[in-house]
């Protein structure tokens, strides 16, 4: 699924629609009813790690948006908002829904989606969106096929959800799972792209007696961190993926957390500036120093295995003494 930087950009793309009413819906989702959003008001949006949250209410009153800055150090306003839309975002939707559009029937009760939850204090008004591997959000345009499929057909991707707003624009969501929740589970202290990211908590988690590559993907401590960030941070910190955190010196662990934040922030800023993502080790055959890169699926026993790239020369398995000597040299 898309990592934190990508979902943060999606958050900025949908933010300009806050305060508008949904006037028409579409999409191919089977488990979620797009038509139920018709006539609701889009009131707020939040992002946490790899999840995007959208709040809908039957009333027009808009609540103050949540404190959820998409960029650390808050370089989000002005040029960033303009770049998020980009010159290519201007488009039309006439006849673009194809046969997959599901328009809400006349008289449909959109507020019916905001059903009561017996285990929650209030109605479920937040739509939680989890993106798949190729999940994305489009503004005022639909994704088009860039190449033919295995059958030789040029078939455009089918959107899971389409939202048309009273202001004239529309949002399109691809390859995602949607569900209602009573409130967004937002924990800024573990979000690697939040100003409130708790470094001490992250360092404590990394110091456990388990391979650091397992801990980095634990969303309880590194929300938004995915396989690309994991590989890049480990390489730049010079740490072997299977090194036990309990055997690494504090300076190594601190360097690893610094690289996680630095790479993630740079990746997000590059997205707003239209710059391609540059990796040093992920999916490479050689590292920047010219060494042969190894690749192996690594993960906890019985857990999910993720492809991992590392350089045995730049990221050797060393004893604690040699690690400390290497750090001082």
HELIX and SHEET records of a PDB file:
HELIX    1   1 UNK A    4  UNK A   15  1                                  12    
HELIX    2   2 UNK A   34  UNK A   37  5                                   4    
HELIX    3   3 UNK A   72  UNK A   74  5                                   3    
HELIX    4   4 UNK A   79  UNK A   85  1                                   7    
HELIX    5   5 UNK A   87  UNK A   89  5                                   3    
HELIX    6   6 UNK A   98  UNK A  100  5                                   3    
HELIX    7   7 UNK A  110  UNK A  113  5                                   4    
HELIX    8   8 UNK A  188  UNK A  190  5                                   3    
HELIX    9   9 UNK A  199  UNK A  206  1                                   8    
HELIX   10  10 UNK A  212  UNK A  216  1                                   5    
HELIX   11  11 UNK A  227  UNK A  237  1                                  11    
HELIX   12  12 UNK A  245  UNK A  247  5                                   3    
HELIX   13  13 UNK A  250  UNK A  272  1                                  23    
HELIX   14  14 UNK A  320  UNK A  328  1                                   9    
SHEET    1   A 6 UNK A  22  UNK A  26  0                                        
SHEET    2   A 6 UNK A 161  UNK A 165 -1                                        
SHEET    3   A 6 UNK A 170  UNK A 181 -1                                        
SHEET    4   A 6 UNK A 126  UNK A 139 -1                                        
SHEET    5   A 6 UNK A  51  UNK A  57 -1                                        
SHEET    6   A 6 UNK A  41  UNK A  48 -1                                        
SHEET    1   B 2 UNK A 293  UNK A 298  0                                        
SHEET    2   B 2 UNK A 306  UNK A 311 -1                                        
END                                                                             
